[in-house]
Amino acid sequence: MTKEPKNISTMRNAIKIFMRSLGVLEGKKAFCYDCTYAQCHVIWETAQEKKISVNELATRLNITKSAVSRTVDDLVNKGYLDRNPNPDDRRYVDIELTKKGQKVFLEIELNSRRYFEAVLEIIPENKRETTLEGIQIFSSALYQVLKKDTLE
């Protein structure tokens, strides 16, 4: 096995710590209430639109429609989402938050805000802007590689 360049090794190690610190390996984290990360993102996207389709969720979350459908099913069973026929085209279903789902969304938002405020507090004030800019650049690069890979 060949040795990795130092910057790639450093990046990979930082990402491993990043993912472990967010609880990605377990699929749950305190700020996502009793939801997995996928469920948390479905709730968040649904809250932004009030009504959304499985197709739109799959596009936004960059996961398959079948994965979204399973996630939505789990959230319907928890009482957080409803599926309603689209009034304009009954072949389609609108996904909406229930009252219980709206409360869960607000809890997720509050917990998420508190979590990331605590993280930001640890970062020295004179490095916060640079850190946030780096995260945005890195996220954009990840997304571009992901899109490139899905097109090939």
N, C-alpha and C positions, 0 to 999 in steps of 0.2 A: 504494500500500500504506500502511495506517495504521500509526502507531507503536504498539508494544506498551507497556503500562504497565511501569514499571521492575521491579516485583516478578516479573512473568511472565517478562520477559526474563532477569532474574537467575536465576530457577528453571530456565529452559530451558538457559541456558549451563552452569549447575552440573551439570545432568543429562547434558548432552553430555560434559562432562569426566569425570563419574562413569562413564558407559558406556564411554568410550574407555579409561579407566584400568583397568577390569575386563577389557578385551579383548573386549568383547561384539561389536565390529565384525568381529573375526576368527573369532569362534565358539569360541575356545579360550583358556585361561589356565593358567598353570603349576600352580595348585593343583587343577585338574581332571584331572591326570595326562595321559593321551592321549585324553581325551574332550572332546566339545563340552559346552556348558553344559546342553543338553537331556539328553544322556547322563548327565552328572554328577548331575542332579536325579533321573533315573529310578533310578540306582544308589542315591542317598541314600534315596529313598522306599521302595525295595525293601528296603534294609537295615533300615529302621525297622519293617517289618511281617513280615519273613522270607518271606512269600508275599503276592503282590498281583496283582490282575487289571488288564488293559489299561484297562477302564472306570474302575476306581478311580484308576489313574495319570492318566488323562485329566482326571478331575475335580479331583484335587489339583494338577495342574500347569497346569490351565486351558488345555489344548491339545486338538486333535481326537484321536479314537481312531486315525485313520489316521496322524497324526504320531507318536503314541506307538508304534503298531505298527512303523513304519519305524525308530524309535529303538531299540526292543527288538530288532528284527531285526539291526541293526548291533551291538548289545551281545552278542547270541547268537553272531554271527559272530566277535567278538573273544574269545569264551570267558568272558565276564563274567556272563552270565545263562543260565538254562535255562527252557524252557517245559515245563510238566508238566500233564497232564490233571488237573482238579480231581477228587478222589476222591468227592466228594458229587454232582457233576453233570458228567459227561464232556463236556457241550457247552461248558464253560468251561475256560480254561487259567490255571494259576497261574504267575506269573513269580517266579523265585527267583534269588538270587545263587549262583554257583558258588564253589568254593574260591578260584579266581583272582579272581572278582568281589569276594569278601570282602576279599582282600588289597588290591585296587584301592580299595575303599571306605575301608579304614583309611589308605591313602596319601593319598587325597583329604581325609579328615578331618584328618590331621596337617598336610598342606600348607595347607589352608584356615585351620586354627587359627594356624599360623605367620604366614600372610599378614595376617590380621586383627589379630593381636597387634602386628605391625609398624605397621599403620595406626593402631591405637589409641595406640601409643607416641608417634606424631607429634602427636596431638591433645593440647593442654595438659590436664593432669590436672583442673583446675578446670572444664573445659568438656566432659569426657567424658560425664557423665550427661545434660547438656542435648543433646549431639549424638546420643546413643543414643535419647533420648526423641523428638527431632525426626525421626530416621530411622523410628522406629516409627509416629509420627503420619503421616508422609508415605507410608509403605508402606501403611498402612490406607486413606488417601485414594485412592491409586492403585488399590487393590483394589476399593474401593467404586465408583469411576468405571468400572472394567473390568466389574464385575458389572452395573452399570446399563446400560452400552452393549450387553452381550450379551443383556440382557432386552428391549431395544427392537427 
